[in-house]
C-alpha cells in the first residue's frame, strides 16, 4: 500500500468520524439550545490545549526531520567513500584495480538490492554486508604500493575505507524508529483530546462549521502521518534511502 493511499485513507477517516459525531451530536441538542452560552473558560481551555498540542507536534516533526536528515547524510558519506575508493584506484595496476572495483560494486549492489530492505524490516546492518565491506577493506589495505605514485594514493584509500566502515556503523544505528512509544502515546492522546474539544463549542450542521471541523481533523491526521512517515529513516521510501548509491554507481544499480 502506497504512502499516498495511507495518507488519503487516514485523512478521509478522520473527517468522516468527526463529521459523523457532529451530525449525531446535533440530533441530541435541544431546539432551544443557544451556542452562545458556551462558557468562556471552555473556549480559553480549548484554545490553550490546541496551542500546546501544536507546539508538541512542531517539536516532534522537527525531531524526526532532523533524524531523517542525519540518516541520509550518513548514507551519502558511505556511498561517497565507496565511490572515492573506486575512483582513486585508477593509479593501481589493472589487475588490482579491477579486483578492488569489483569488490566495491559487489558491496554497493548488495546494499541497494537487499540490505536496505532487510534493514527496514529488521533494523541494523547484516552480516553479509559486513563481510563484503571487510573484503573491500582487505583489498585496499593488503595492497603494497610499487612506487611513490601509488604510495601517495594508498593512505587516502585506507582512510576512505575507514570512513565507509564508520558510516556503515552509523547507518545501522539509525535504522530504528526515532520516536519512543511513550511519545506516540502522547501524540495520539493529544490528537483525540484536541479534536474532541471542538465538540464542546457546540458545532452546528452549517456548511461552514462542518467544513472547518473536517479540515481541522484532516490536518491533525496529516501531521501525525508526516511524523510516522519520517519516523523510520530507512523504513519507508527505500528508493530515497538508496539514492546516494544509485546516483554514484549507476552501472551496478541501474
C-alpha positions in Angstrom: 0.0 0.0 0.0 1.5 3.3 -1.1 2.1 6.1 1.4 -0.3 8.5 -0.5 -3.1 5.9 -0.2 -2.4 5.6 3.5 -2.5 9.3 3.9 -5.7 9.7 1.9 -7.4 7.0 3.9 -6.3 8.4 7.2 -7.5 11.9 6.4 -10.8 10.7 5.0 -11.4 8.5 8.0 -10.6 11.4 10.4 -13.0 13.7 8.6 -15.7 11.0 8.4 -15.5 10.2 12.1 -15.6 13.9 13.2 -18.5 14.8 10.8 -20.5 11.7 11.9 -20.1 12.7 15.5 -21.1 16.3 14.7 -24.3 15.1 13.0 -25.2 12.6 15.7 -24.5 15.1 18.4 -26.6 17.7 16.6 -29.7 15.5 16.8 -29.3 15.3 20.6 -29.2 19.1 21.1 -32.5 20.6 22.1 -34.0 23.0 19.6 -33.9 25.9 22.0 -30.2 25.4 22.8 -28.1 28.6 22.4 -24.5 28.1 21.2 -23.5 31.5 22.6 -24.0 30.1 26.1 -20.7 28.2 25.9 -18.7 29.3 28.9 -15.7 31.5 28.1 -13.4 29.2 30.2 -14.1 26.3 27.8 -13.2 28.4 24.8 -10.0 29.5 26.6 -9.1 25.9 27.5 -9.8 24.7 24.0 -7.5 27.4 22.6 -4.7 26.7 25.1 -4.8 23.0 24.6 -4.7 23.5 20.8 -1.7 25.8 21.1 0.2 23.4 23.4 -0.5 20.4 21.1 0.6 22.4 18.1 3.9 23.1 19.8 4.3 19.4 20.6 3.6 18.5 17.0 6.1 21.0 15.8 8.8 19.6 18.1 8.0 16.1 17.0 8.2 17.0 13.3 11.4 18.8 13.8 12.9 15.9 15.7 12.1 13.2 13.1 13.1 15.6 10.3 16.5 16.1 11.9 17.0 12.4 12.4 16.0 11.7 8.8 18.4 14.2 7.5 21.2 12.8 9.7 20.5 9.3 8.4 20.5 10.4 4.8 23.8 12.2 5.4 25.3 9.0 6.8 24.2 7.1 3.7 25.7 9.8 1.5 29.0 9.6 3.3 29.1 5.8 2.9 28.3 6.0 -0.8 30.8 8.8 -1.4 33.6 6.9 0.4 33.0 3.8 -1.7 32.9 6.0 -4.9 36.2 7.6 -3.9 37.8 4.1 -3.4 36.6 3.1 -6.9 38.0 6.2 -8.4 41.3 6.5 -6.6 42.5 3.0 -7.5 42.9 4.2 -11.1 46.7 4.5 -10.4 46.9 0.9 -9.4 47.8 -1.9 -11.8 44.9 -3.2 -14.0 44.5 -6.5 -12.1 44.5 -5.0 -8.6 42.3 -2.0 -9.8 39.8 -4.4 -11.3 39.6 -6.5 -8.2 39.0 -3.6 -5.8 36.4 -2.1 -8.1 34.6 -5.5 -8.4 34.6 -5.7 -4.6 33.1 -2.2 -4.3 30.5 -2.9 -6.9 29.5 -6.2 -5.1 29.1 -4.3 -1.9 27.1 -1.5 -3.4 24.8 -3.9 -5.3 24.1 -5.9 -2.1 23.4 -2.7 -0.1 20.9 -1.3 -2.6 19.2 -4.6 -3.7 19.0 -6.4 -0.4 20.4 -4.7 2.7 18.2 -1.6 2.8 15.1 -3.7 2.5 16.2 -6.1 5.3 17.4 -3.1 7.4 13.9 -1.6 7.1 12.3 -4.8 8.3 14.7 -6.0 10.9 16.8 -2.9 11.8 20.6 -2.7 11.8 23.0 -4.0 9.2 23.5 -7.5 8.1 26.5 -10.0 8.4 26.6 -10.4 4.7 27.1 -6.7 4.2 29.8 -6.6 6.9 31.6 -9.4 5.1 31.5 -7.6 1.8 32.8 -4.4 3.3 35.6 -6.3 5.1 36.6 -7.8 1.7 36.8 -4.2 0.3 39.0 -3.2 3.2 41.3 -6.1 2.8 41.7 -5.5 -0.9 42.7 -1.9 -0.1 44.9 -2.4 2.9 46.7 -5.6 1.7 48.0 -3.9 -1.5 51.7 -3.0 -1.4 52.4 0.2 -3.4 55.1 -0.4 -6.0 56.2 3.2 -6.3 55.8 6.6 -4.8 52.9 7.5 -7.0 50.9 4.5 -5.8 52.1 5.2 -2.3 50.6 8.6 -2.4 47.2 7.1 -3.2 47.4 4.2 -0.7 46.8 6.1 2.5 43.8 8.1 1.2 42.3 4.8 0.1 42.7 3.3 3.5 41.2 6.4 5.0 38.1 6.2 2.7 37.7 2.5 3.7 37.6 3.6 7.3 35.1 6.3 6.5 32.8 3.8 4.8 33.1 1.5 7.8 32.3 4.2 10.2 29.3 5.5 8.1 28.0 1.9 7.8 28.0 1.6 11.6 26.2 4.8 12.0 23.6 3.7 9.3 23.0 0.6 11.4 22.3 2.7 14.5 19.9 5.0 12.6 17.8 2.1 11.3 15.3 2.0 14.1 12.3 4.2 14.8 13.1 7.7 16.1 10.1 8.4 18.3 9.7 6.3 21.5 6.4 4.6 22.1 5.5 6.9 25.0 5.8 9.9 22.7 3.5 8.3 20.2 1.0 7.6 23.0 1.1 11.3 23.9 0.7 12.4 20.3 -2.3 10.2 19.7 -4.0 11.1 23.0 -3.3 14.7 22.3 -4.9 14.4 18.9 -8.0 12.8 20.4 -8.3 15.5 23.1 -7.7 18.3 20.6 -10.3 17.1 18.2 -12.7 16.1 21.0 -12.6 19.5 22.5 -14.1 21.1 19.4 -17.4 19.4 20.3 -17.6 21.4 23.5 -18.1 24.5 21.3 -21.5 23.3 20.2 -20.8 23.0 16.5 -23.9 23.2 14.3 -24.6 21.5 11.0 -23.9 24.6 8.9 -21.6 24.1 5.9 -19.0 26.4 7.3 -18.8 24.7 10.7 -18.7 21.2 9.2 -16.0 22.3 6.7 -13.8 23.7 9.5 -14.3 20.6 11.7 -13.4 18.3 8.8 -10.3 20.4 7.8 -9.1 20.5 11.4 -9.3 16.8 11.9 -7.7 16.2 8.5 -4.9 18.5 9.4 -4.2 16.6 12.6 -4.3 13.3 10.7 -1.8 14.7 8.1 0.6 15.9 10.7 0.6 12.5 12.5 1.1 10.8 9.2 4.0 13.1 8.5 5.7 12.2 11.8 5.0 8.5 11.1 6.5 8.7 7.6 9.7 10.4 8.8 10.0 8.3 12.0 11.9 5.4 10.4 14.6 7.0 8.2 15.2 3.7 6.3 11.9 2.1 6.9 9.8 3.9 4.3 10.8 5.3 1.0 13.6 2.8 0.2 14.4 4.5 -3.1 15.2 7.7 -1.3 17.4 5.9 1.2 19.4 4.3 -1.6 19.6 7.4 -3.8 23.2 8.3 -2.9 24.4 4.8 -4.0 22.2 4.7 -7.2 23.5 8.1 -8.2 27.2 7.3 -7.8 27.0 3.7 -9.0 24.5 3.7 -11.9 26.4 0.8 -13.6 25.6 -1.6 -10.8 22.2 -0.3 -9.7 20.6 0.6 -13.0 
